[in-house]
Amino acid sequence: MASQLVSLAPGLSVTGRLDRPDIEAFARAGVRTIVNNRPDGEDQGQLPAAEARRVAEARGLAYHHIPITAATLSRADVDAFAAILRDAPAPVVAHCRSGTRSTLLWALSRMREGADPLALVAEAARHGIDIASLPAVAARLR
């Protein structure tokens, strides 16, 4: 089952690993879009993205897969995530193994809008998510 759902902004929450029952529960709860930030095969028994897409779309949810790791994260990934947040039907749930990478993508997209990185790190920490690497990651992506 998914870890705790953390609301980062109006219409956006992040969480950890999702399985079929989580997607079904989110559909019943009114979630409209799921963003999967996990590469397939990251963990044994992980729901593959293609299967998650089928489950989500069968329940009327938009589904996006932006698989990232700390080593592969790029400006294109941040751009894609920001476009989803801008254009996809809300509410949106983004997920990865723990919610940290999804939170990092959110913070990087907010920084492009001029948000203060230290305030974003503090906001994530308030929810128990450590994105202290945000300034360094942002500098690497410039």
N, CA, C and O atoms as a GROMACS GRO file, in nm:
protein
  568
    1MET      N    1   0.084  -0.120   0.000
    1MET     CA    2   0.000   0.000   0.000
    1MET      C    3   0.087   0.125   0.000
    1MET      O    4   0.204   0.122   0.040
    2ALA      N    5   0.030   0.232  -0.045
    2ALA     CA    6   0.102   0.359  -0.051
    2ALA      C    7   0.135   0.407   0.089
    2ALA      O    8   0.064   0.380   0.186
    3SER      N    9   0.247   0.478   0.097
    3SER     CA   10   0.279   0.543   0.223
    3SER      C   11   0.186   0.662   0.239
    3SER      O   12   0.095   0.682   0.158
    4GLN      N   13   0.207   0.739   0.341
    4GLN     CA   14   0.121   0.853   0.369
    4GLN      C   15   0.116   0.950   0.251
    4GLN      O   16   0.217   0.976   0.186
    5LEU      N   17  -0.002   1.002   0.226
    5LEU     CA   18  -0.021   1.102   0.122
    5LEU      C   19   0.012   1.239   0.181
    5LEU      O   20  -0.046   1.278   0.282
    6VAL      N   21   0.105   1.311   0.118
    6VAL     CA   22   0.149   1.441   0.167
    6VAL      C   23   0.102   1.548   0.069
    6VAL      O   24   0.135   1.543  -0.049
    7SER      N   25   0.025   1.644   0.118
    7SER     CA   26  -0.023   1.754   0.034
    7SER      C   27   0.083   1.864   0.032
    7SER      O   28   0.109   1.928   0.134
    8LEU      N   29   0.143   1.886  -0.086
    8LEU     CA   30   0.247   1.988  -0.101
    8LEU      C   31   0.191   2.122  -0.143
    8LEU      O   32   0.246   2.227  -0.109
    9ALA      N   33   0.083   2.119  -0.218
    9ALA     CA   34   0.023   2.241  -0.272
    9ALA      C   35  -0.122   2.209  -0.307
    9ALA      O   36  -0.158   2.092  -0.318
   10PRO      N   37  -0.204   2.310  -0.323
   10PRO     CA   38  -0.342   2.282  -0.363
   10PRO      C   39  -0.343   2.199  -0.492
   10PRO      O   40  -0.287   2.239  -0.594
   11GLY      N   41  -0.407   2.085  -0.487
   11GLY     CA   42  -0.418   1.999  -0.604
   11GLY      C   43  -0.300   1.908  -0.628
   11GLY      O   44  -0.300   1.835  -0.728
   12LEU      N   45  -0.199   1.907  -0.541
   12LEU     CA   46  -0.083   1.819  -0.559
   12LEU      C   47  -0.046   1.752  -0.428
   12LEU      O   48  -0.023   1.817  -0.326
   13SER      N   49  -0.041   1.619  -0.434
   13SER     CA   50   0.008   1.540  -0.321
   13SER      C   51   0.115   1.445  -0.373
   13SER      O   52   0.120   1.412  -0.492
   14VAL      N   53   0.203   1.401  -0.281
   14VAL     CA   54   0.304   1.301  -0.315
   14VAL      C   55   0.292   1.186  -0.217
   14VAL      O   56   0.241   1.200  -0.106
   15THR      N   57   0.341   1.072  -0.262
   15THR     CA   58   0.340   0.953  -0.178
   15THR      C   59   0.447   0.857  -0.228
   15THR      O   60   0.516   0.885  -0.327
   16GLY      N   61   0.461   0.746  -0.160
   16GLY     CA   62   0.556   0.643  -0.199
   16GLY      C   63   0.492   0.544  -0.294
   16GLY      O   64   0.398   0.576  -0.367
   17ARG      N   65   0.544   0.426  -0.291
   17ARG     CA   66   0.504   0.316  -0.379
   17ARG      C   67   0.352   0.302  -0.391
   17ARG      O   68   0.280   0.308  -0.291
   18LEU      N   69   0.304   0.283  -0.514
   18LEU     CA   70   0.162   0.258  -0.538
   18LEU      C   71   0.143   0.119  -0.595
   18LEU      O   72   0.223   0.070  -0.674
   19ASP      N   73   0.035   0.055  -0.553
   19ASP     CA   74  -0.008  -0.072  -0.609
   19ASP      C   75  -0.150  -0.056  -0.664
   19ASP      O   76  -0.211   0.050  -0.647
   20ARG      N   77  -0.202  -0.158  -0.728
   20ARG     CA   78  -0.336  -0.152  -0.786
   20ARG      C   79  -0.441  -0.100  -0.689
   20ARG      O   80  -0.516  -0.009  -0.725
   21PRO      N   81  -0.448  -0.153  -0.566
   21PRO     CA   82  -0.553  -0.104  -0.474
   21PRO      C   83  -0.540   0.046  -0.443
   21PRO      O   84  -0.641   0.112  -0.420
   22ASP      N   85  -0.418   0.098  -0.442
   22ASP     CA   86  -0.398   0.241  -0.417
   22ASP      C   87  -0.456   0.324  -0.532
   22ASP      O   88  -0.524   0.424  -0.509
   23ILE      N   89  -0.428   0.281  -0.654
   23ILE     CA   90  -0.478   0.354  -0.771
   23ILE      C   91  -0.630   0.352  -0.770
   23ILE      O   92  -0.694   0.454  -0.796
   24GLU      N   93  -0.687   0.237  -0.742
   24GLU     CA   94  -0.833   0.225  -0.736
   24GLU      C   95  -0.891   0.315  -0.627
   24GLU      O   96  -0.993   0.380  -0.648
   25ALA      N   97  -0.825   0.319  -0.511
   25ALA     CA   98  -0.871   0.404  -0.401
   25ALA      C   99  -0.861   0.552  -0.438
   25ALA      O  100  -0.950   0.630  -0.405
   26PHE      N  101  -0.752   0.590  -0.505
   26PHE     CA  102  -0.738   0.729  -0.547
   26PHE      C  103  -0.848   0.767  -0.647
   26PHE      O  104  -0.901   0.878  -0.641
   27ALA      N  105  -0.881   0.677  -0.737
   27ALA     CA  106  -0.988   0.706  -0.834
   27ALA      C  107  -1.120   0.728  -0.760
   27ALA      O  108  -1.193   0.822  -0.792
   28ARG      N  109  -1.149   0.644  -0.663
   28ARG     CA  110  -1.273   0.660  -0.584
   28ARG      C  111  -1.272   0.790  -0.505
   28ARG      O  112  -1.377   0.849  -0.480
   29ALA      N  113  -1.152   0.835  -0.464
   29ALA     CA  114  -1.140   0.956  -0.382
   29ALA      C  115  -1.138   1.084  -0.465
   29ALA      O  116  -1.135   1.194  -0.409
   30GLY      N  117  -1.141   1.072  -0.598
   30GLY     CA  118  -1.148   1.190  -0.682
   30GLY      C  119  -1.018   1.237  -0.742
   30GLY      O  120  -1.015   1.341  -0.809
   31VAL      N  121  -0.908   1.163  -0.721
   31VAL     CA  122  -0.782   1.199  -0.786
   31VAL      C  123  -0.805   1.190  -0.937
   31VAL      O  124  -0.875   1.101  -0.984
   32ARG      N  125  -0.746   1.281  -1.012
   32ARG     CA  126  -0.767   1.284  -1.156
   32ARG      C  127  -0.642   1.247  -1.237
   32ARG      O  128  -0.652   1.204  -1.352
   33THR      N  129  -0.522   1.265  -1.175
   33THR     CA  130  -0.397   1.241  -1.246
   33THR      C  131  -0.296   1.175  -1.153
   33THR      O  132  -0.283   1.212  -1.036
   34ILE      N  133  -0.225   1.075  -1.206
   34ILE     CA  134  -0.114   1.012  -1.134
   34ILE      C  135   0.013   1.032  -1.214
   34ILE      O  136   0.015   1.015  -1.335
   35VAL      N  137   0.119   1.070  -1.143
   35VAL     CA  138   0.252   1.084  -1.203
   35VAL      C  139   0.344   0.986  -1.134
   35VAL      O  140   0.367   0.994  -1.013
   36ASN      N  141   0.396   0.892  -1.211
   36ASN     CA  142   0.487   0.790  -1.159
   36ASN      C  143   0.630   0.834  -1.187
   36ASN      O  144   0.668   0.850  -1.303
   37ASN      N  145   0.709   0.854  -1.082
   37ASN     CA  146   0.849   0.895  -1.097
   37ASN      C  147   0.947   0.782  -1.070
   37ASN      O  148   1.065   0.807  -1.047
   38ARG      N  149   0.898   0.658  -1.073
   38ARG     CA  150   0.985   0.542  -1.049
   38ARG      C  151   1.025   0.475  -1.179
   38ARG      O  152   0.940   0.450  -1.265
   39PRO      N  153   1.153   0.444  -1.194
   39PRO     CA  154   1.192   0.359  -1.306
   39PRO      C  155   1.135   0.218  -1.284
   39PRO      O  156   1.131   0.171  -1.171
   40ASP      N  157   1.092   0.153  -1.390
   40ASP     CA  158   1.047   0.014  -1.377
   40ASP      C  159   1.163  -0.071  -1.325
   40ASP      O  160   1.279  -0.046  -1.357
   41GLY      N  161   1.130  -0.171  -1.243
   41GLY     CA  162   1.230  -0.263  -1.192
   41GLY      C  163   1.312  -0.209  -1.077
   41GLY      O  164   1.411  -0.271  -1.038
   42GLU      N  165   1.273  -0.096  -1.021
   42GLU     CA  166   1.348  -0.038  -0.909
   42GLU      C  167   1.346  -0.131  -0.788
   42GLU      O  168   1.446  -0.146  -0.719
   43ASP      N  169   1.232  -0.192  -0.763
   43ASP     CA  170   1.216  -0.288  -0.653
   43ASP      C  171   1.147  -0.412  -0.704
   43ASP      O  172   1.066  -0.406  -0.796
   44GLN      N  173   1.181  -0.525  -0.644
   44GLN     CA  174   1.114  -0.650  -0.680
   44GLN      C  175   0.966  -0.640  -0.641
   44GLN      O  176   0.932  -0.592  -0.532
   45GLY      N  177   0.879  -0.684  -0.730
   45GLY     CA  178   0.737  -0.682  -0.702
   45GLY      C  179   0.669  -0.549  -0.730
   45GLY      O  180   0.549  -0.534  -0.708
   46GLN      N  181   0.744  -0.454  -0.779
   46GLN     CA  182   0.691  -0.321  -0.811
   46GLN      C  183   0.593  -0.332  -0.927
   46GLN      O  184   0.618  -0.406  -1.022
   47LEU      N  185   0.483  -0.260  -0.919
   47LEU     CA  186   0.385  -0.255  -1.027
   47LEU      C  187   0.448  -0.187  -1.149
   47LEU      O  188   0.487  -0.070  -1.140
   48PRO      N  189   0.460  -0.257  -1.262
   48PRO     CA  190   0.520  -0.194  -1.380
   48PRO      C  191   0.437  -0.076  -1.428
   48PRO      O  192   0.314  -0.076  -1.414
   49ALA      N  193   0.503   0.024  -1.485
   49ALA     CA  194   0.434   0.145  -1.528
   49ALA      C  195   0.325   0.115  -1.631
   49ALA      O  196   0.218   0.175  -1.625
   50ALA      N  197   0.350   0.024  -1.723
   50ALA     CA  198   0.248  -0.006  -1.826
   50ALA      C  199   0.123  -0.063  -1.761
   50ALA      O  200   0.011  -0.030  -1.802
   51GLU      N  201   0.140  -0.146  -1.662
   51GLU     CA  202   0.024  -0.204  -1.593
   51GLU      C  203  -0.046  -0.097  -1.508
   51GLU      O  204  -0.169  -0.092  -1.505
   52ALA      N  205   0.032  -0.013  -1.441
   52ALA     CA  206  -0.028   0.096  -1.362
   52ALA      C  207  -0.107   0.189  -1.453
   52ALA      O  208  -0.215   0.236  -1.416
   53ARG      N  209  -0.054   0.216  -1.572
   53ARG     CA  210  -0.124   0.301  -1.668
   53ARG      C  211  -0.258   0.238  -1.705
   53ARG      O  212  -0.360   0.307  -1.709
   54ARG      N  213  -0.258   0.107  -1.732
   54ARG     CA  214  -0.384   0.040  -1.768
   54ARG      C  215  -0.487   0.050  -1.656
   54ARG      O  216  -0.604   0.079  -1.681
   55VAL      N  217  -0.442   0.027  -1.532
   55VAL     CA  218  -0.532   0.035  -1.417
   55VAL      C  219  -0.587   0.177  -1.402
   55VAL      O  220  -0.707   0.196  -1.384
   56ALA      N  221  -0.498   0.275  -1.410
   56ALA     CA  222  -0.538   0.416  -1.393
   56ALA      C  223  -0.635   0.459  -1.503
   56ALA      O  224  -0.740   0.515  -1.475
   57GLU      N  225  -0.598   0.433  -1.626
   57GLU     CA  226  -0.681   0.479  -1.738
   57GLU      C  227  -0.816   0.408  -1.741
   57GLU      O  228  -0.915   0.466  -1.783
   58ALA      N  229  -0.820   0.281  -1.697
   58ALA     CA  230  -0.948   0.209  -1.689
   58ALA      C  231  -1.042   0.273  -1.588
   58ALA      O  232  -1.163   0.254  -1.594
   59ARG      N  233  -0.986   0.348  -1.494
   59ARG     CA  234  -1.065   0.416  -1.392
   59ARG      C  235  -1.080   0.565  -1.420
   59ARG      O  236  -1.125   0.640  -1.334
   60GLY      N  237  -1.041   0.607  -1.540
   60GLY     CA  238  -1.061   0.745  -1.581
   60GLY      C  239  -0.953   0.842  -1.536
   60GLY      O  240  -0.973   0.964  -1.545
   61LEU      N  241  -0.840   0.791  -1.489
   61LEU     CA  242  -0.732   0.878  -1.444
   61LEU      C  243  -0.632   0.901  -1.556
   61LEU      O  244  -0.601   0.809  -1.632
   62ALA      N  245  -0.580   1.024  -1.565
   62ALA     CA  246  -0.466   1.050  -1.652
   62ALA      C  247  -0.343   0.990  -1.584
   62ALA      O  248  -0.332   0.993  -1.462
   63TYR      N  249  -0.252   0.936  -1.663
   63TYR     CA  250  -0.133   0.871  -1.607
   63TYR      C  251  -0.011   0.918  -1.684
   63TYR      O  252  -0.009   0.917  -1.807
   64HIS      N  253   0.092   0.959  -1.609
   64HIS     CA  254   0.218   1.004  -1.669
   64HIS      C  255   0.333   0.931  -1.601
   64HIS      O  256   0.331   0.908  -1.480
   65HIS      N  257   0.433   0.893  -1.680
   65HIS     CA  258   0.551   0.824  -1.627
   65HIS      C  259   0.674   0.906  -1.659
   65HIS      O  260   0.713   0.919  -1.775
   66ILE      N  261   0.735   0.962  -1.555
   66ILE     CA  262   0.861   1.036  -1.567
   66ILE      C  263   0.960   0.965  -1.475
   66ILE      O  264   0.981   1.010  -1.362
   67PRO      N  265   1.020   0.856  -1.521
   67PRO     CA  266   1.110   0.780  -1.434
   67PRO      C  267   1.242   0.852  -1.412
   67PRO      O  268   1.312   0.884  -1.507
   68ILE      N  269   1.274   0.878  -1.286
   68ILE     CA  270   1.400   0.947  -1.256
   68ILE      C  271   1.474   0.879  -1.143
   68ILE      O  272   1.415   0.809  -1.060
   69THR      N  273   1.602   0.900  -1.141
   69THR     CA  274   1.688   0.869  -1.027
   69THR      C  275   1.771   0.994  -1.002
   69THR      O  276   1.770   1.087  -1.083
   70ALA      N  277   1.842   0.997  -0.892
   70ALA     CA  278   1.927   1.113  -0.864
   70ALA      C  279   2.028   1.134  -0.977
   70ALA      O  280   2.060   1.248  -1.011
   71ALA      N  281   2.078   1.026  -1.035
   71ALA     CA  282   2.180   1.035  -1.140
   71ALA      C  283   2.123   1.074  -1.275
   71ALA      O  284   2.194   1.133  -1.358
   72THR      N  285   1.995   1.044  -1.300
   72THR     CA  286   1.939   1.068  -1.433
   72THR      C  287   1.852   1.193  -1.442
   72THR      O  288   1.814   1.233  -1.552
   73LEU      N  289   1.820   1.254  -1.330
   73LEU     CA  290   1.732   1.371  -1.329
   73LEU      C  291   1.786   1.479  -1.423
   73LEU      O  292   1.904   1.515  -1.417
   74SER      N  293   1.698   1.531  -1.510
   74SER     CA  294   1.740   1.631  -1.608
   74SER      C  295   1.642   1.749  -1.609
   74SER      O  296   1.535   1.743  -1.550
   75ARG      N  297   1.683   1.854  -1.678
   75ARG     CA  298   1.593   1.968  -1.697
   75ARG      C  299   1.467   1.926  -1.771
   75ARG      O  300   1.358   1.977  -1.742
   76ALA      N  301   1.480   1.834  -1.866
   76ALA     CA  302   1.362   1.786  -1.940
   76ALA      C  303   1.263   1.719  -1.846
   76ALA      O  304   1.142   1.733  -1.864
   77ASP      N  305   1.312   1.647  -1.745
   77ASP     CA  306   1.222   1.584  -1.646
   77ASP      C  307   1.147   1.691  -1.567
   77ASP      O  308   1.026   1.678  -1.544
   78VAL      N  309   1.218   1.794  -1.526
   78VAL     CA  310   1.154   1.904  -1.451
   78VAL      C  311   1.052   1.974  -1.540
   78VAL      O  312   0.942   2.006  -1.495
   79ASP      N  313   1.088   1.998  -1.666
   79ASP     CA  314   0.994   2.062  -1.760
   79ASP      C  315   0.869   1.977  -1.777
   79ASP      O  316   0.758   2.030  -1.777
   80ALA      N  317   0.887   1.846  -1.792
   80ALA     CA  318   0.772   1.756  -1.811
   80ALA      C  319   0.683   1.756  -1.687
   80ALA      O  320   0.560   1.759  -1.699
   81PHE      N  321   0.743   1.754  -1.569
   81PHE     CA  322   0.666   1.755  -1.444
   81PHE      C  323   0.590   1.887  -1.431
   81PHE      O  324   0.472   1.887  -1.396
   82ALA      N  325   0.657   1.998  -1.459
   82ALA     CA  326   0.592   2.129  -1.450
   82ALA      C  327   0.476   2.139  -1.548
   82ALA      O  328   0.372   2.197  -1.515
   83ALA      N  329   0.492   2.083  -1.667
   83ALA     CA  330   0.383   2.086  -1.766
   83ALA      C  331   0.263   2.006  -1.718
   83ALA      O  332   0.149   2.047  -1.738
   84ILE      N  333   0.288   1.894  -1.655
   84ILE     CA  334   0.178   1.814  -1.601
   84ILE      C  335   0.106   1.893  -1.493
   84ILE      O  336  -0.017   1.899  -1.491
   85LEU      N  337   0.181   1.953  -1.403
   85LEU     CA  338   0.118   2.031  -1.296
   85LEU      C  339   0.036   2.147  -1.353
   85LEU      O  340  -0.068   2.183  -1.298
   86ARG      N  341   0.083   2.204  -1.461
   86ARG     CA  342   0.014   2.317  -1.523
   86ARG      C  343  -0.111   2.272  -1.600
   86ARG      O  344  -0.214   2.339  -1.595
   87ASP      N  345  -0.102   2.158  -1.671
   87ASP     CA  346  -0.204   2.122  -1.768
   87ASP      C  347  -0.294   2.005  -1.729
   87ASP      O  348  -0.406   1.995  -1.780
   88ALA      N  349  -0.250   1.918  -1.643
   88ALA     CA  350  -0.327   1.796  -1.613
   88ALA      C  351  -0.442   1.826  -1.517
   88ALA      O  352  -0.435   1.919  -1.437
   89PRO      N  353  -0.547   1.746  -1.526
   89PRO     CA  354  -0.658   1.765  -1.432
   89PRO      C  355  -0.613   1.736  -1.288
   89PRO      O  356  -0.544   1.638  -1.262
   90ALA      N  357  -0.654   1.822  -1.198
   90ALA     CA  358  -0.622   1.807  -1.056
   90ALA      C  359  -0.744   1.744  -0.987
   90ALA      O  360  -0.856   1.754  -1.037
   91PRO      N  361  -0.722   1.682  -0.874
   91PRO     CA  362  -0.595   1.669  -0.803
   91PRO      C  363  -0.500   1.567  -0.865
   91PRO      O  364  -0.541   1.470  -0.930
   92VAL      N  365  -0.371   1.595  -0.843
   92VAL     CA  366  -0.262   1.514  -0.895
   92VAL      C  367  -0.193   1.445  -0.777
   92VAL      O  368  -0.170   1.507  -0.673
   93VAL      N  369  -0.161   1.317  -0.795
   93VAL     CA  370  -0.078   1.245  -0.699
   93VAL      C  371   0.048   1.202  -0.774
   93VAL      O  372   0.041   1.129  -0.873
   94ALA      N  373   0.164   1.246  -0.725
   94ALA     CA  374   0.293   1.204  -0.780
   94ALA      C  375   0.354   1.106  -0.682
   94ALA      O  376   0.342   1.121  -0.560
   95HIS      N  377   0.421   1.003  -0.736
   95HIS     CA  378   0.479   0.904  -0.645
   95HIS      C  379   0.611   0.851  -0.696
   95HIS      O  380   0.640   0.852  -0.816
   96CYS      N  381   0.690   0.804  -0.601
   96CYS     CA  382   0.815   0.734  -0.627
   96CYS      C  383   0.828   0.631  -0.514
   96CYS      O  384   0.726   0.591  -0.458
   97ARG      N  385   0.946   0.588  -0.480
   97ARG     CA  386   0.958   0.487  -0.374
   97ARG      C  387   0.912   0.543  -0.239
   97ARG      O  388   0.839   0.478  -0.165
   98SER      N  389   0.956   0.666  -0.208
   98SER     CA  390   0.924   0.724  -0.076
   98SER      C  391   0.849   0.857  -0.084
   98SER      O  392   0.797   0.905   0.017
   99GLY      N  393   0.843   0.916  -0.202
   99GLY     CA  394   0.786   1.050  -0.219
   99GLY      C  395   0.892   1.158  -0.232
   99GLY      O  396   0.860   1.272  -0.267
  100THR      N  397   1.017   1.126  -0.204
  100THR     CA  398   1.124   1.226  -0.205
  100THR      C  399   1.153   1.277  -0.345
  100THR      O  400   1.160   1.399  -0.365
  101ARG      N  401   1.171   1.189  -0.443
  101ARG     CA  402   1.201   1.234  -0.580
  101ARG      C  403   1.085   1.316  -0.636
  101ARG      O  404   1.107   1.416  -0.705
  102SER      N  405   0.962   1.274  -0.607
  102SER     CA  406   0.846   1.351  -0.655
  102SER      C  407   0.845   1.490  -0.592
  102SER      O  408   0.812   1.589  -0.657
  103THR      N  409   0.880   1.497  -0.464
  103THR     CA  410   0.887   1.626  -0.395
  103THR      C  411   0.998   1.711  -0.453
  103THR      O  412   0.982   1.832  -0.469
  104LEU      N  413   1.110   1.650  -0.486
  104LEU     CA  414   1.222   1.722  -0.547
  104LEU      C  415   1.180   1.780  -0.682
  104LEU      O  416   1.214   1.894  -0.713
  105LEU      N  417   1.109   1.703  -0.763
  105LEU     CA  418   1.060   1.754  -0.891
  105LEU      C  419   0.967   1.873  -0.871
  105LEU      O  420   0.976   1.973  -0.942
  106TRP      N  421   0.877   1.862  -0.774
  106TRP     CA  422   0.787   1.974  -0.742
  106TRP      C  423   0.867   2.098  -0.705
  106TRP      O  424   0.841   2.207  -0.754
  107ALA      N  425   0.965   2.080  -0.616
  107ALA     CA  426   1.045   2.194  -0.570
  107ALA      C  427   1.123   2.257  -0.685
  107ALA      O  428   1.131   2.379  -0.696
  108LEU      N  429   1.181   2.174  -0.771
  108LEU     CA  430   1.255   2.228  -0.886
  108LEU      C  431   1.162   2.304  -0.980
  108LEU      O  432   1.200   2.407  -1.036
  109SER      N  433   1.041   2.254  -0.998
  109SER     CA  434   0.946   2.326  -1.084
  109SER      C  435   0.903   2.457  -1.018
  109SER      O  436   0.882   2.557  -1.088
  110ARG      N  437   0.890   2.460  -0.887
  110ARG     CA  438   0.856   2.583  -0.815
  110ARG      C  439   0.970   2.685  -0.822
  110ARG      O  440   0.946   2.805  -0.832
  111MET      N  441   1.094   2.636  -0.816
  111MET     CA  442   1.209   2.727  -0.826
  111MET      C  443   1.210   2.799  -0.960
  111MET      O  444   1.252   2.914  -0.968
  112ARG      N  445   1.165   2.733  -1.064
  112ARG     CA  446   1.158   2.797  -1.196
  112ARG      C  447   1.059   2.911  -1.197
  112ARG      O  448   1.067   3.000  -1.282
  113GLU      N  449   0.967   2.910  -1.102
  113GLU     CA  450   0.868   3.018  -1.089
  113GLU      C  451   0.917   3.124  -0.991
  113GLU      O  452   0.846   3.221  -0.963
  114GLY      N  453   1.039   3.106  -0.939
  114GLY     CA  454   1.098   3.205  -0.850
  114GLY      C  455   1.088   3.173  -0.702
  114GLY      O  456   1.124   3.256  -0.619
  115ALA      N  457   1.039   3.055  -0.667
  115ALA     CA  458   1.027   3.019  -0.525
  115ALA      C  459   1.166   3.005  -0.462
  115ALA      O  460   1.262   2.964  -0.528
  116ASP      N  461   1.175   3.039  -0.336
  116ASP     CA  462   1.299   3.032  -0.260
  116ASP      C  463   1.332   2.886  -0.227
  116ASP      O  464   1.252   2.818  -0.165
  117PRO      N  465   1.451   2.839  -0.268
  117PRO     CA  466   1.485   2.698  -0.244
  117PRO      C  467   1.486   2.661  -0.096
  117PRO      O  468   1.446   2.550  -0.059
  118LEU      N  469   1.533   2.750  -0.011
  118LEU     CA  470   1.538   2.718   0.132
  118LEU      C  471   1.397   2.705   0.190
  118LEU      O  472   1.373   2.622   0.279
  119ALA      N  473   1.304   2.786   0.141
  119ALA     CA  474   1.165   2.775   0.186
  119ALA      C  475   1.104   2.643   0.139
  119ALA      O  476   1.025   2.582   0.210
  120LEU      N  477   1.140   2.598   0.019
  120LEU     CA  478   1.091   2.471  -0.032
  120LEU      C  479   1.148   2.354   0.047
  120LEU      O  480   1.076   2.259   0.077
  121VAL      N  481   1.277   2.361   0.081
  121VAL     CA  482   1.339   2.257   0.164
  121VAL      C  483   1.268   2.251   0.299
  121VAL      O  484   1.240   2.143   0.350
  122ALA      N  485   1.239   2.368   0.358
  122ALA     CA  486   1.172   2.374   0.488
  122ALA      C  487   1.030   2.319   0.478
  122ALA      O  488   0.984   2.248   0.568
  123GLU      N  489   0.959   2.351   0.369
  123GLU     CA  490   0.822   2.300   0.351
  123GLU      C  491   0.823   2.148   0.341
  123GLU      O  492   0.740   2.082   0.403
  124ALA      N  493   0.914   2.093   0.265
  124ALA     CA  494   0.925   1.948   0.254
  124ALA      C  495   0.959   1.886   0.390
  124ALA      O  496   0.902   1.784   0.428
  125ALA      N  497   1.052   1.948   0.462
  125ALA     CA  498   1.092   1.895   0.594
  125ALA      C  499   0.974   1.895   0.691
  125ALA      O  500   0.963   1.807   0.776
  126ARG      N  501   0.888   1.994   0.678
  126ARG     CA  502   0.769   2.000   0.764
  126ARG      C  503   0.682   1.874   0.746
  126ARG      O  504   0.608   1.837   0.837
  127HIS      N  505   0.693   1.811   0.630
  127HIS     CA  506   0.619   1.688   0.601
  127HIS      C  507   0.706   1.563   0.618
  127HIS      O  508   0.664   1.453   0.583
  128GLY      N  509   0.826   1.581   0.672
  128GLY     CA  510   0.914   1.467   0.694
  128GLY      C  511   0.989   1.421   0.569
  128GLY      O  512   1.036   1.307   0.564
  129ILE      N  513   1.000   1.507   0.469
  129ILE     CA  514   1.069   1.472   0.344
  129ILE      C  515   1.195   1.555   0.334
  129ILE      O  516   1.191   1.678   0.340
  130ASP      N  517   1.308   1.488   0.316
  130ASP     CA  518   1.439   1.555   0.312
  130ASP      C  519   1.480   1.582   0.168
  130ASP      O  520   1.517   1.491   0.094
  131ILE      N  521   1.473   1.709   0.128
  131ILE     CA  522   1.523   1.750  -0.003
  131ILE      C  523   1.632   1.856   0.015
  131ILE      O  524   1.640   1.951  -0.063
  132ALA      N  525   1.714   1.838   0.116
  132ALA     CA  526   1.822   1.933   0.145
  132ALA      C  527   1.917   1.948   0.027
  132ALA      O  528   1.987   2.049   0.016
  133SER      N  529   1.920   1.849  -0.061
  133SER     CA  530   2.006   1.855  -0.179
  133SER      C  531   1.952   1.948  -0.287
  133SER      O  532   2.017   1.966  -0.390
  134LEU      N  533   1.835   2.007  -0.267
  134LEU     CA  534   1.770   2.088  -0.369
  134LEU      C  535   1.862   2.195  -0.430
  134LEU      O  536   1.872   2.200  -0.553
  135PRO      N  537   1.928   2.280  -0.352
  135PRO     CA  538   2.012   2.383  -0.414
  135PRO      C  539   2.122   2.324  -0.503
  135PRO      O  540   2.149   2.376  -0.610
  136ALA      N  541   2.184   2.215  -0.459
  136ALA     CA  542   2.291   2.153  -0.538
  136ALA      C  543   2.234   2.090  -0.666
  136ALA      O  544   2.295   2.100  -0.773
  137VAL      N  545   2.118   2.026  -0.655
  137VAL     CA  546   2.057   1.966  -0.773
  137VAL      C  547   2.018   2.075  -0.872
  137VAL      O  548   2.041   2.061  -0.992
  138ALA      N  549   1.959   2.183  -0.822
  138ALA     CA  550   1.920   2.294  -0.910
  138ALA      C  551   2.042   2.352  -0.981
  138ALA      O  552   2.036   2.383  -1.100
  139ALA      N  553   2.153   2.366  -0.910
  139ALA     CA  554   2.275   2.419  -0.971
  139ALA      C  555   2.327   2.325  -1.080
  139ALA      O  556   2.374   2.370  -1.184
  140ARG      N  557   2.317   2.194  -1.056
  140ARG     CA  558   2.362   2.096  -1.154
  140ARG      C  559   2.276   2.102  -1.282
  140ARG      O  560   2.326   2.075  -1.391
  141LEU      N  561   2.149   2.136  -1.268
  141LEU     CA  562   2.058   2.135  -1.383
  141LEU      C  563   2.060   2.266  -1.462
  141LEU      O  564   1.995   2.275  -1.566
  142ARG      N  565   2.132   2.366  -1.415
  142ARG     CA  566   2.135   2.495  -1.486
  142ARG      C  567   2.199   2.484  -1.620
  142ARG      O  568   2.209   2.583  -1.693
   0.00000   0.00000   0.00000
